[in-house]
C-alpha cells in the first residue's frame, strides 16, 4: 500500500510540475504514472550507487553534504528518466533542478510521516490512519 501511495504522490507531483514549468513536458496523466514508476525503479537500483560515491565527500564535509545527497540523487534519476522515456522531456537545467528540489521535498514530507509513525511505535501499515481517528 505504501509503494502504491508513494507512486501516486510522485505521479501527481510530476503532473503538477508539467503544468507549472513550461520546460517539463509529458504527454498525458498516464505518462506521469510511467515516469513515476521508471523514476522509482531507477532510484531503487541506482540511487544507492550515488550514495556510495558521495559517502566519503559527505564525511569530509562533516556530514553537511548528507543534506544534499537526496537532491543530487533525485536530479540524476530525473535526468536518466528524461533520457529513457520519449514521452517525458525536461528542456533546461533549471527546470531539472527545480523539479528535483520539488520531488525531494515531496518525498521528504511523505517519508517524514512514515518516520514519525515508526518513532511513535505504530504498527506497520497503521501510519496512514489520521491522528483524530
C-alpha positions as CSV (number, residue, x, y, z in Angstrom):
1,X,0.0,0.0,0.0
2,X,2.8,2.4,0.9
3,X,4.5,1.9,-2.5
4,X,1.3,2.5,-4.5
5,X,0.5,5.6,-2.5
6,X,4.1,6.8,-2.9
7,X,3.9,6.3,-6.7
8,X,0.6,8.1,-6.9
9,X,2.0,11.1,-5.0
10,X,5.1,11.1,-7.2
11,X,2.9,10.9,-10.4
12,X,0.8,13.8,-9.1
13,X,3.9,15.8,-8.4
14,X,5.2,15.2,-11.9
15,X,1.9,16.2,-13.3
16,X,1.8,19.4,-11.3
17,X,5.4,20.2,-12.4
18,X,4.4,19.8,-16.0
19,X,1.6,22.3,-15.5
20,X,3.8,24.8,-13.7
21,X,7.1,24.6,-15.5
22,X,6.9,25.1,-19.3
23,X,10.2,23.2,-19.7
24,X,8.8,20.0,-18.3
25,X,6.5,18.2,-20.7
26,X,4.6,15.0,-20.5
27,X,2.0,13.6,-23.0
28,X,-0.7,12.6,-20.5
29,X,-1.5,11.7,-17.0
30,X,-0.7,8.1,-17.8
31,X,2.7,9.2,-18.8
32,X,3.1,10.8,-15.4
33,X,2.5,7.3,-13.8
34,X,5.0,5.7,-16.1
35,X,7.6,8.4,-15.3
36,X,6.9,7.8,-11.5
37,X,7.4,4.1,-12.0
38,X,10.6,4.4,-14.1
39,X,12.0,7.1,-11.7
40,X,11.3,4.9,-8.7
41,X,12.8,1.8,-10.3
42,X,16.0,3.7,-11.3
43,X,16.2,5.2,-7.8
44,X,15.9,1.7,-6.3
45,X,18.6,0.2,-8.4
46,X,21.0,3.1,-9.0
47,X,20.3,5.5,-6.2
48,X,22.5,3.5,-3.7
49,X,25.4,3.9,-6.1
50,X,25.3,7.7,-5.9
51,X,25.0,7.4,-2.1
52,X,28.2,5.3,-2.1
53,X,30.1,7.6,-4.4
54,X,29.1,10.7,-2.2
55,X,29.7,9.0,1.1
56,X,33.4,9.9,1.5
57,X,32.9,13.6,0.4
58,X,30.0,13.8,2.8
59,X,32.2,12.7,5.6
60,X,34.9,15.2,4.6
61,X,32.3,18.0,4.9
62,X,31.5,16.7,8.4
63,X,28.1,15.4,7.2
64,X,26.9,18.6,5.6
65,X,26.7,17.0,2.2
66,X,24.2,14.4,3.5
67,X,21.6,17.1,3.5
68,X,22.1,17.5,-0.3
69,X,22.6,13.9,-1.3
70,X,18.8,13.1,-1.8
71,X,18.5,16.2,-4.0
72,X,21.6,15.1,-6.1
73,X,20.2,11.5,-6.4
74,X,16.8,12.8,-7.5
75,X,18.3,15.2,-10.0
76,X,20.4,12.4,-11.6
77,X,17.5,9.9,-11.6
78,X,15.2,12.5,-13.1
79,X,17.8,13.2,-15.8
80,X,18.1,9.5,-16.6
81,X,14.3,9.2,-16.7
82,X,14.1,12.0,-19.2
83,X,16.7,10.3,-21.4
84,X,14.9,6.9,-21.2
85,X,11.4,8.0,-21.9
86,X,10.4,9.7,-25.2
87,X,7.1,11.0,-23.7
88,X,8.8,12.9,-20.9
89,X,11.0,15.9,-21.6
90,X,12.9,18.4,-19.5
91,X,14.4,21.1,-21.7
92,X,16.5,23.1,-19.3
93,X,18.9,22.5,-16.5
94,X,16.9,25.0,-14.3
95,X,13.7,23.0,-14.8
96,X,15.6,19.8,-13.9
97,X,16.9,21.3,-10.7
98,X,13.6,22.9,-9.7
99,X,11.9,19.6,-10.4
100,X,14.5,17.7,-8.4
101,X,14.0,20.1,-5.5
102,X,10.2,19.7,-5.5
103,X,10.4,15.9,-5.7
104,X,13.0,15.9,-2.9
105,X,10.7,18.0,-0.7
106,X,7.6,15.9,-1.5
107,X,9.5,12.7,-0.8
108,X,10.8,14.1,2.4
109,X,7.3,15.2,3.5
110,X,5.9,11.8,2.5
111,X,8.6,9.8,4.3
112,X,8.5,12.1,7.4
113,X,5.0,11.0,8.2
114,X,6.1,7.4,8.0
115,X,9.2,8.0,10.2
116,X,7.0,9.8,12.7
117,X,4.7,6.9,12.9
118,X,7.5,4.4,13.3
119,X,9.1,6.7,16.1
120,X,5.7,6.7,17.9
121,X,5.6,2.9,17.8
122,X,2.6,2.5,15.4
123,X,2.3,-1.0,13.9
124,X,3.3,-1.3,10.3
125,X,0.5,-0.1,8.0
126,X,-1.3,2.0,10.5
127,X,0.7,5.1,9.8
128,X,-1.8,6.1,7.1
129,X,-4.6,6.5,9.7
130,X,-5.1,10.1,10.7
131,X,-4.4,11.1,14.3
132,X,-8.0,12.0,15.0
133,X,-9.4,8.5,14.4
